[in-house]
């Protein structure tokens, strides 16, 4: 059922990762490995998650020249990840080259490839500061999503607030992964464009990324199940 929960493993050591995965159990199948965890113990963490039968979103937000990004995407395949991403602002050629090379190598086992639009820690003040002329953040996100789709990407990472406009313009099968998700009772922390799990489901997103509301909970499994209930579904 949609949206699926992806738990963000924002740690610099493997032991707390094991603790969360063990605690959450079968309540969640997807986990996000970002820069902090990957730089500190990436291969070990990815091997552990694979051994546990978990699906991995490799959230490293690649952004470099096309040749470099395509090579690092190919290198990522050895970890058996199910999803990876790169910044749309790296350019259409960068994305298309990566998609083509990974598709050629992995065939029908290719992981989902997503374009990062505008980070949920940013808002219209950031766009204005950088001289990006756009009616609003949603319009700019849609423009980036259009470029990503043209390049052959499977979907984008964006705020759930932009999900509806993306789906309406690019199709229901164009995947949206939405970070910045906070249960109604939780703090927004360092995020700005945030929504609740219930809002994310109503907006039609495919995956929600949840970190601290689960990983910092006294009972992570109960926290994950509570988010499912908030979205109106359970296993």
C-alpha positions in Angstrom: 0.0 0.0 0.0 1.1 3.6 -0.6 3.0 5.3 0.6 5.7 3.0 1.8 7.8 4.1 4.8 11.6 4.4 4.3 13.4 4.8 7.6 16.4 7.2 7.5 19.4 5.7 9.1 21.2 8.9 10.1 24.1 7.3 12.1 27.8 7.2 11.9 28.2 3.7 13.5 26.8 0.3 12.6 25.6 -0.8 16.0 22.7 1.7 16.3 21.7 0.7 12.8 21.4 -2.9 13.8 19.4 -1.8 16.9 16.9 0.1 14.8 16.5 -2.6 12.2 16.1 -5.3 14.9 13.6 -3.1 16.8 11.5 -2.2 13.8 11.4 -5.8 12.6 8.9 -6.5 9.8 7.0 -3.2 10.3 9.3 -1.6 7.6 11.0 -3.0 4.6 12.9 0.1 3.3 15.9 1.9 4.8 17.7 5.0 3.6 21.5 5.1 3.8 22.8 8.6 3.4 26.1 10.4 3.4 26.9 10.2 7.1 26.4 6.4 7.4 27.9 5.6 4.0 31.1 7.6 4.6 31.6 6.1 8.1 30.7 2.4 7.4 28.8 2.2 4.1 29.8 -1.2 2.8 29.2 -2.9 6.2 25.8 -1.2 6.6 24.7 -2.1 3.1 25.8 -5.7 3.6 24.0 -5.9 6.9 20.7 -4.6 5.4 21.0 -7.0 2.5 21.5 -9.9 4.9 18.3 -8.8 6.6 16.4 -8.8 3.3 15.8 -5.1 3.5 15.5 -2.7 0.5 18.0 0.1 0.4 17.5 3.7 -0.8 21.1 4.9 -1.4 20.7 8.6 -0.8 24.1 10.0 -1.8 22.7 12.8 -4.1 25.3 12.4 -6.9 26.2 15.6 -8.6 29.3 15.7 -11.0 30.2 15.4 -14.6 28.2 12.8 -16.6 31.1 10.3 -16.8 31.8 10.4 -13.1 28.2 10.1 -12.0 27.6 7.2 -14.4 30.6 5.3 -13.0 29.7 5.8 -9.4 26.1 4.7 -10.2 27.5 1.5 -11.8 29.8 1.0 -8.7 26.7 1.3 -6.5 25.1 -1.8 -8.2 27.5 -4.1 -6.4 25.6 -3.3 -3.1 22.3 -4.5 -4.5 20.5 -1.2 -3.7 16.9 -0.8 -4.8 16.9 3.0 -5.2 19.5 5.7 -5.8 19.4 9.4 -6.5 21.3 12.4 -8.0 20.7 16.1 -8.2 18.6 17.2 -11.2 20.6 20.4 -11.3 23.6 18.2 -12.3 22.0 18.4 -15.8 19.9 16.4 -18.2 23.0 14.8 -19.8 24.4 13.7 -16.5 21.1 11.9 -15.6 20.5 10.4 -19.0 24.1 9.0 -19.2 23.7 7.5 -15.8 20.3 5.9 -16.6 21.6 4.5 -19.9 24.7 3.0 -18.4 23.0 1.5 -15.4 20.1 0.1 -17.6 22.7 -1.5 -19.9 24.5 -3.1 -17.0 21.6 -4.1 -14.7 18.8 -4.7 -17.3 15.4 -5.4 -15.6 17.1 -5.5 -12.2 18.0 -1.8 -12.4 17.3 0.1 -9.2 14.9 3.0 -9.2 16.8 6.2 -10.2 15.5 9.4 -8.8 16.3 13.1 -9.3 16.6 15.4 -6.3 14.7 18.6 -6.9 14.7 21.1 -4.0 15.8 20.0 -0.6 13.1 20.1 2.1 15.3 22.3 4.2 15.1 25.0 1.6 12.2 27.3 0.6 11.5 30.3 -1.6 14.0 32.5 0.3 16.7 30.2 -1.0 15.5 30.5 -4.6 15.4 34.2 -4.3 18.9 34.4 -2.8 20.3 32.4 -5.7 18.5 34.5 -8.3 16.1 31.7 -9.5 13.1 33.4 -11.0 10.0 31.3 -10.4 6.4 32.0 -9.3 6.9 29.6 -6.3 8.8 26.6 -5.1 6.3 24.2 -6.6 6.7 25.6 -10.1 10.4 25.2 -9.9 10.2 21.7 -8.5 7.9 20.8 -11.4 10.4 22.2 -13.9 13.1 20.1 -12.4 10.9 17.0 -12.4 10.1 17.5 -16.1 13.8 17.6 -16.9 14.3 14.4 -14.8 11.6 12.6 -16.6 12.9 13.6 -20.0 16.3 12.2 -19.0 14.7 8.8 -18.2 14.6 9.0 -14.5 11.9 7.0 -12.7 10.9 9.8 -10.4 12.0 12.5 -8.1 12.7 13.4 -4.5 10.5 16.3 -3.4 8.3 17.6 -0.7 4.9 16.0 -0.5 3.5 19.5 -1.1 4.6 19.2 -4.7 3.4 15.6 -5.3 0.0 16.6 -6.7 1.4 19.0 -9.3 4.0 16.4 -10.3 1.5 13.6 -10.7 -1.0 15.7 -12.6 1.6 16.9 -15.1 4.0 13.9 -15.4 1.7 10.9 -14.6 0.8 8.7 -11.7 3.6 6.2 -12.6 6.3 8.9 -12.1 7.5 8.1 -8.6 7.7 10.7 -5.8 9.8 10.1 -2.7 9.1 12.6 0.0 11.4 13.4 2.9 10.5 16.0 5.6 7.6 13.8 6.9 6.6 14.4 10.5 3.8 12.8 12.5 1.2 15.4 13.7 2.7 15.3 17.2 6.4 15.5 16.2 8.8 18.5 15.9 9.7 19.7 12.4 13.4 20.0 13.5 15.5 21.5 10.7 13.0 20.9 7.9 10.9 23.7 6.4 8.6 22.1 3.8 7.1 19.4 5.9 3.8 17.4 5.9 2.3 14.7 8.1 2.1 11.1 7.0 -1.7 11.4 6.5 -1.2 14.5 4.3 1.4 12.6 2.3 -0.9 9.8 1.6 -3.7 12.1 0.6 -1.4 13.9 -1.8 -0.6 10.7 -3.5 3.1 10.2 -2.8 4.7 6.8 -3.3 7.3 6.7 -0.5 7.8 8.7 2.6 11.2 9.1 4.4 10.9 9.2 8.2 13.9 9.5 10.5 13.8 10.8 14.0 10.1 10.1 14.7 11.0 6.4 14.4 14.7 6.1 15.2 14.5 8.3 18.3 11.3 6.7 19.6 11.2 4.7 22.8 9.7 1.9 20.7 10.6 2.2 17.0 8.3 -0.5 15.9 5.3 1.0 17.6 6.3 4.4 16.1 6.4 2.9 12.6 3.0 1.2 13.2 1.5 4.4 14.5 2.6 6.2 11.3 0.9 3.5 9.2 -2.3 4.0 11.3 -2.0 7.7 10.8 -2.0 7.1 7.1 -5.0 4.9 7.4 -3.5 1.5 6.8 -1.8 -1.4 8.6 -0.3 -4.8 7.5 
